[in-house]
Amino acid sequence: MKLQVHSIHFNADVKLIDFIQKKVDKLETFYDRLMDGEVFLKLNNEGVENKTVEIKLNMPGSQLFAKEQARSFEEATDLATEALRAQLKKFKAKVKAGRS
């Protein structure tokens, strides 16, 4: 899936971007009609959990969004993709219910 990663006020290294891409790509196993997505990485100044990851996924006729904060971008990505996975399952169930 085509994914745009935006790191706000810092440069994300290739390893982090690859990690995010792999995590988001796994979501396609739950719903194969995902078109593309955007990821925003932000550093906050206050607190220990100062890394924020926002993921927006586009699919036909709908959009999913998750925003998570954690101590590391990897941890925040894990939390955000888990939230998106739950949203995808709900969405799929709703689509199936609408067809029957």
Z-matrix of the N, CA and C atoms (Angstrom, degrees):
N
C 1 1.444
C 2 1.531 1 108.88
N 3 1.324 2 114.50 1 140.59
C 4 1.461 3 119.45 2 179.14
C 5 1.525 4 108.46 3 -74.48
N 6 1.323 5 115.05 4 125.12
C 7 1.457 6 120.99 5 -176.00
C 8 1.519 7 109.43 6 -130.83
N 9 1.324 8 117.08 7 128.05
C 10 1.458 9 121.29 8 175.41
C 11 1.517 10 107.98 9 -101.44
N 12 1.326 11 116.78 10 125.87
C 13 1.461 12 121.25 11 179.10
C 14 1.524 13 108.64 12 -110.15
N 15 1.340 14 115.01 13 123.28
C 16 1.465 15 121.18 14 178.86
C 17 1.525 16 108.16 15 -113.69
N 18 1.321 17 116.51 16 118.61
C 19 1.465 18 119.00 17 174.26
C 20 1.528 19 107.23 18 -102.73
N 21 1.332 20 115.95 19 118.63
C 22 1.454 21 122.18 20 -174.30
C 23 1.531 22 110.06 21 -86.88
N 24 1.328 23 116.29 22 120.02
C 25 1.481 24 124.67 23 176.22
C 26 1.532 25 114.34 24 65.70
N 27 1.332 26 117.68 25 21.56
C 28 1.469 27 121.28 26 171.82
C 29 1.521 28 107.97 27 -163.51
N 30 1.327 29 116.84 28 166.85
C 31 1.464 30 121.13 29 178.39
C 32 1.525 31 109.47 30 -104.53
N 33 1.323 32 115.57 31 121.33
C 34 1.469 33 120.38 32 178.43
C 35 1.533 34 108.64 33 -79.60
N 36 1.332 35 115.98 34 139.40
C 37 1.464 36 117.95 35 179.11
C 38 1.527 37 110.39 36 -80.59
N 39 1.316 38 114.96 37 162.96
C 40 1.464 39 122.52 38 -174.47
C 41 1.525 40 111.24 39 -60.58
N 42 1.333 41 117.04 40 -37.81
C 43 1.463 42 120.77 41 -179.20
C 44 1.527 43 111.32 42 -61.13
N 45 1.330 44 117.13 43 -41.25
C 46 1.461 45 121.72 44 179.21
C 47 1.528 46 110.56 45 -66.22
N 48 1.311 47 116.83 46 -43.90
C 49 1.467 48 121.05 47 179.66
C 50 1.530 49 110.35 48 -63.65
N 51 1.331 50 117.28 49 -42.18
C 52 1.472 51 121.13 50 177.10
C 53 1.529 52 111.38 51 -61.88
N 54 1.346 53 115.61 52 -41.66
C 55 1.468 54 121.04 53 179.04
C 56 1.529 55 110.42 54 -59.94
N 57 1.325 56 116.45 55 -46.81
C 58 1.464 57 122.08 56 -179.79
C 59 1.526 58 110.18 57 -63.02
N 60 1.339 59 116.33 58 -44.28
C 61 1.472 60 120.78 59 -179.66
C 62 1.532 61 110.51 60 -59.48
N 63 1.331 62 117.09 61 -44.78
C 64 1.471 63 120.99 62 -179.55
C 65 1.521 64 111.06 63 -63.02
N 66 1.332 65 116.78 64 -44.02
C 67 1.467 66 121.44 65 -179.16
C 68 1.533 67 110.68 66 -62.32
N 69 1.313 68 116.94 67 -45.68
C 70 1.460 69 120.89 68 -178.16
C 71 1.533 70 110.17 69 -69.86
N 72 1.323 71 117.31 70 -37.90
C 73 1.467 72 120.44 71 178.20
C 74 1.531 73 111.70 72 -59.41
N 75 1.332 74 116.90 73 -33.13
C 76 1.471 75 120.69 74 179.52
C 77 1.524 76 111.45 75 -63.41
N 78 1.328 77 117.10 76 -25.25
C 79 1.464 78 120.44 77 179.53
C 80 1.527 79 111.58 78 -64.82
N 81 1.325 80 116.58 79 -22.91
C 82 1.469 81 120.32 80 179.83
C 83 1.529 82 111.85 81 -66.42
N 84 1.327 83 117.80 82 -18.38
C 85 1.462 84 119.56 83 177.06
C 86 1.527 85 110.40 84 -69.96
N 87 1.338 86 117.62 85 -22.85
C 88 1.465 87 121.47 86 179.49
C 89 1.528 88 111.87 87 -89.28
N 90 1.330 89 116.25 88 -30.77
C 91 1.461 90 120.00 89 -179.89
C 92 1.517 91 107.75 90 -152.48
N 93 1.332 92 117.14 91 113.40
C 94 1.467 93 120.78 92 -170.88
C 95 1.528 94 114.23 93 -86.13
N 96 1.335 95 118.19 94 2.66
C 97 1.465 96 119.63 95 -178.55
C 98 1.533 97 112.96 96 -100.20
N 99 1.329 98 117.49 97 16.73
C 100 1.464 99 120.36 98 176.06
C 101 1.529 100 108.15 99 -66.50
N 102 1.331 101 116.80 100 131.64
C 103 1.464 102 120.17 101 -175.99
C 104 1.530 103 111.54 102 -91.62
N 105 1.315 104 116.00 103 -59.76
C 106 1.461 105 120.32 104 -179.03
C 107 1.519 106 108.76 105 -158.12
N 108 1.332 107 115.37 106 179.94
C 109 1.457 108 118.50 107 -178.54
C 110 1.511 109 112.28 108 -159.11
N 111 1.324 110 113.81 109 167.00
C 112 1.455 111 121.43 110 176.69
C 113 1.517 112 108.72 111 -130.62
N 114 1.334 113 115.71 112 141.38
C 115 1.456 114 121.17 113 177.93
C 116 1.522 115 108.00 114 -125.99
N 117 1.325 116 115.58 115 131.47
C 118 1.458 117 121.34 116 176.87
C 119 1.520 118 108.75 117 -114.82
N 120 1.326 119 116.39 118 124.46
C 121 1.461 120 122.29 119 177.92
C 122 1.520 121 107.48 120 -108.38
N 123 1.332 122 115.93 121 125.57
C 124 1.466 123 119.74 122 -178.03
C 125 1.518 124 110.53 123 -131.46
N 126 1.328 125 115.26 124 143.11
C 127 1.460 126 122.00 125 173.56
C 128 1.519 127 107.95 126 -102.62
N 129 1.324 128 116.53 127 125.68
C 130 1.463 129 120.72 128 175.91
C 131 1.522 130 108.56 129 -99.69
N 132 1.298 131 116.93 130 152.30
C 133 1.462 132 120.11 131 -175.66
C 134 1.520 133 114.40 132 -84.23
N 135 1.330 134 117.40 133 -23.72
C 136 1.457 135 118.17 134 -173.54
C 137 1.518 136 112.34 135 -105.65
N 138 1.327 137 115.54 136 145.39
C 139 1.458 138 121.24 137 173.13
C 140 1.518 139 114.80 138 82.61
N 141 1.334 140 113.94 139 168.74
C 142 1.469 141 121.52 140 -179.44
C 143 1.531 142 109.82 141 -77.53
N 144 1.325 143 115.91 142 -42.16
C 145 1.466 144 120.54 143 179.59
C 146 1.524 145 108.31 144 -85.26
N 147 1.341 146 114.86 145 74.49
C 148 1.470 147 119.77 146 -171.01
C 149 1.526 148 114.23 147 -106.51
N 150 1.333 149 117.39 148 13.59
C 151 1.465 150 120.46 149 178.24
C 152 1.536 151 108.42 150 -107.94
N 153 1.318 152 116.44 151 125.50
C 154 1.461 153 121.21 152 -179.58
C 155 1.522 154 110.36 153 -115.85
N 156 1.318 155 115.73 154 133.57
C 157 1.463 156 122.19 155 175.86
C 158 1.525 157 107.83 156 -121.34
N 159 1.324 158 115.74 157 126.11
C 160 1.465 159 121.47 158 174.89
C 161 1.522 160 107.37 159 -117.57
N 162 1.317 161 116.39 160 128.32
C 163 1.463 162 120.91 161 179.93
C 164 1.525 163 108.82 162 -122.98
N 165 1.326 164 115.26 163 127.92
C 166 1.463 165 121.78 164 177.63
C 167 1.523 166 107.08 165 -120.81
N 168 1.330 167 116.24 166 123.68
C 169 1.467 168 120.84 167 179.64
C 170 1.523 169 109.74 168 -114.89
N 171 1.324 170 115.70 169 135.52
C 172 1.465 171 121.52 170 178.51
C 173 1.520 172 109.72 171 -105.04
N 174 1.334 173 114.80 172 136.42
C 175 1.450 174 120.96 173 174.27
C 176 1.521 175 107.27 174 -143.12
N 177 1.322 176 117.85 175 164.21
C 178 1.466 177 119.60 176 -175.35
C 179 1.537 178 112.22 177 -53.15
N 180 1.322 179 116.35 178 117.43
C 181 1.453 180 121.76 179 175.61
C 182 1.513 181 116.62 180 76.56
N 183 1.316 182 117.58 181 5.15
C 184 1.458 183 118.87 182 -177.36
C 185 1.524 184 111.30 183 -156.86
N 186 1.338 185 114.35 184 170.07
C 187 1.461 186 120.70 185 179.87
C 188 1.529 187 107.88 186 -146.45
N 189 1.324 188 116.10 187 139.71
C 190 1.463 189 120.80 188 177.08
C 191 1.515 190 108.65 189 -114.40
N 192 1.342 191 116.14 190 148.66
C 193 1.455 192 120.14 191 -178.05
C 194 1.524 193 109.82 192 -143.36
N 195 1.328 194 115.92 193 139.14
C 196 1.462 195 120.83 194 174.32
C 197 1.522 196 108.73 195 -142.51
N 198 1.325 197 115.52 196 140.56
C 199 1.468 198 121.70 197 178.92
C 200 1.516 199 107.32 198 -133.08
N 201 1.338 200 115.94 199 124.92
C 202 1.462 201 120.12 200 -178.84
C 203 1.528 202 110.72 201 -136.29
N 204 1.331 203 114.90 202 150.49
C 205 1.461 204 121.78 203 177.78
C 206 1.520 205 109.44 204 -121.26
N 207 1.344 206 116.65 205 142.28
C 208 1.462 207 120.16 206 179.91
C 209 1.533 208 109.79 207 -159.69
N 210 1.333 209 114.67 208 -177.33
C 211 1.474 210 119.98 209 179.85
C 212 1.529 211 112.10 210 -73.23
N 213 1.343 212 116.16 211 -28.12
C 214 1.463 213 119.94 212 179.81
C 215 1.526 214 109.05 213 -134.07
N 216 1.324 215 115.63 214 159.35
C 217 1.461 216 119.68 215 178.17
C 218 1.525 217 110.67 216 -66.14
N 219 1.336 218 116.59 217 -33.98
C 220 1.458 219 120.08 218 179.10
C 221 1.528 220 111.02 219 -63.28
N 222 1.333 221 115.57 220 -45.20
C 223 1.463 222 120.53 221 179.90
C 224 1.535 223 110.75 222 -64.28
N 225 1.330 224 116.21 223 -43.04
C 226 1.467 225 120.83 224 178.87
C 227 1.527 226 110.46 225 -64.39
N 228 1.337 227 116.85 226 -37.68
C 229 1.465 228 121.22 227 177.60
C 230 1.527 229 110.26 228 -64.02
N 231 1.334 230 116.69 229 -43.36
C 232 1.469 231 120.86 230 176.98
C 233 1.525 232 110.96 231 -56.93
N 234 1.330 233 116.45 232 -47.13
C 235 1.463 234 121.31 233 -178.93
C 236 1.528 235 111.34 234 -64.40
N 237 1.330 236 116.19 235 -43.09
C 238 1.469 237 120.58 236 -178.42
C 239 1.524 238 111.23 237 -67.10
N 240 1.327 239 117.92 238 -42.76
C 241 1.471 240 119.81 239 179.99
C 242 1.528 241 110.46 240 -67.85
N 243 1.332 242 117.06 241 -32.81
C 244 1.464 243 120.68 242 176.38
C 245 1.532 244 110.16 243 -65.25
N 246 1.325 245 116.67 244 -41.64
C 247 1.469 246 121.31 245 177.63
C 248 1.527 247 110.11 246 -64.18
N 249 1.325 248 116.95 247 -40.73
C 250 1.465 249 120.93 248 178.91
C 251 1.528 250 111.13 249 -66.79
N 252 1.319 251 116.17 250 -36.07
C 253 1.465 252 120.80 251 178.58
C 254 1.529 253 109.57 252 -61.26
N 255 1.328 254 116.23 253 -43.61
C 256 1.466 255 120.63 254 178.61
C 257 1.534 256 110.27 255 -64.16
N 258 1.335 257 116.62 256 -41.22
C 259 1.466 258 120.69 257 178.52
C 260 1.532 259 111.11 258 -63.36
N 261 1.330 260 115.77 259 -41.06
C 262 1.468 261 120.46 260 179.33
C 263 1.524 262 111.32 261 -62.81
N 264 1.335 263 116.43 262 -42.52
C 265 1.465 264 120.07 263 179.28
C 266 1.521 265 110.17 264 -62.30
N 267 1.337 266 117.32 265 -43.08
C 268 1.469 267 121.78 266 178.08
C 269 1.521 268 110.47 267 -62.18
N 270 1.323 269 115.37 268 -44.76
C 271 1.461 270 121.19 269 -178.60
C 272 1.533 271 110.27 270 -61.50
N 273 1.336 272 115.67 271 -45.18
C 274 1.463 273 120.80 272 -179.82
C 275 1.516 274 111.26 273 -62.42
N 276 1.329 275 116.41 274 -41.60
C 277 1.463 276 120.69 275 178.98
C 278 1.528 277 110.38 276 -63.65
N 279 1.329 278 116.52 277 -38.67
C 280 1.459 279 120.86 278 179.87
C 281 1.532 280 110.37 279 -66.79
N 282 1.328 281 116.21 280 -41.15
C 283 1.464 282 121.21 281 179.23
C 284 1.529 283 110.01 282 -64.02
N 285 1.334 284 116.91 283 -44.11
C 286 1.473 285 120.97 284 178.98
C 287 1.520 286 110.97 285 -63.22
N 288 1.331 287 116.68 286 -41.86
C 289 1.465 288 121.47 287 -179.39
C 290 1.530 289 110.28 288 -64.65
N 291 1.321 290 116.74 289 -34.98
C 292 1.452 291 121.17 290 179.50
C 293 1.516 292 113.62 291 -69.40
N 294 1.329 293 116.22 292 -27.73
C 295 1.468 294 120.99 293 -178.87
C 296 1.520 295 112.85 294 -78.68
N 297 1.343 296 116.39 295 -31.78
C 298 1.478 297 117.87 296 -174.50
C 299 1.511 298 113.50 297 -87.45
